[in-house]
Amino acid sequence: MKRIEFKSIDLASVFKLFAGMSFVIGFIVGLFGGGFGGEQLQHQLRNVPFIGSMLNGFIGAILFGLFSAVVSGLALCLQAVLYNVFAMIFGGIEIDIDDK
């Protein structure tokens, strides 16, 4: 049995992984989720030039996917920073690996 401790997490790998996952999920939700927000929000956005027409269909799904990717990637990077700080203070997560 071998014990390994995770003392820090690479921020770039966290952002890349979760931003990619969130883009795919956000794109699917944006494409098949019926657009942004409720009826009131959609009605207000239609009055803004160029924005209202872009939020429907494929372009809207891409924009929603990009927004989801950036927001969740940054949020999870912040959590990774907090993990790194607390792992320096208290020690990281330890796991046991079988040597077979």
N, C-alpha and C positions, 0 to 999 in steps of 0.2 A: 504494500500500500504506500503510495507516494502522496504527500501533502503539498499542495500548491496554494500560494496566497496571491490574490489580485491586489496589488498595491496602487495601481493607477490605471485609468482607462484613457486611450488615445481619443482626443476630441474630434479629430478629422474623421476617424473611422466611425464614430458614433453619428456624426452629422451625415456622412455619406450613406450609411445604412438606413437610418430612419427618414432622411429626406427622400431617398429613393422609394422606400415603402409608402410613405405618405403621399408622394406624387401619384403613384399608381392607384392607391385607394381613393385619393381626392379626384383624380381624373375619372374614375369609374362612377363615383358618387355625382360628380358634376355633369357627366354625360347622361346618366340614367336617373338622376335624382330630381328632375323637374325644374332645374334652375336654382337661383339663389333666393333664400329667404321666403317670406310669406308674400301674399298678394300685395300688401301695402308697400313693401320694399320694392317689389318688381315694378309696381306702378310708378313709384318715385324715380326709379332708375331709368325708366323709359323716357322720362322728360329730359334727361341729361344727354347732350349730343354725343353720339358715337358710343357711349358706354352702355346704354340700354340695349342696343342691338348686338353688342359684342358678348353680353352675358348669357346668351342663349346658344345652345348647340355646341359644336366642337371647340370653338375658340373660348367659350365660357368654361368648358371642361378643362382646357389647358390652363387657363388663368386660375381656376379653383385648385387644380393640382399643384401649380407653382406656389400659390399662397399657402396651401397645406404643407408643402415640402419645406418652405422657409420657416414657417411658424413652428412646426413640430421639430424640425432639425435644430433650431436655436433653443427651444425649450428643453430638449433632451441633452443638448450640449451643456446647458446650465446645470442640469441634474448630474451630468458626468463630472463637471467642475466641483460640485458639492461633494460627490463621492470621493474624488481625489483628495479634497481637503480633509474630510472626515477619516479617510483611510490613512492619511499621514498621522493624524492625531490618535486614532483608536486602533488602527490596523485594518487591513483589507479583508475581504471575504476569503475564507479558506475552504478548499474542497479536497477530497481524497480521491485519488485516481488509482485504479487497479493496474498493476504492472504486467498484465498478461499479454 
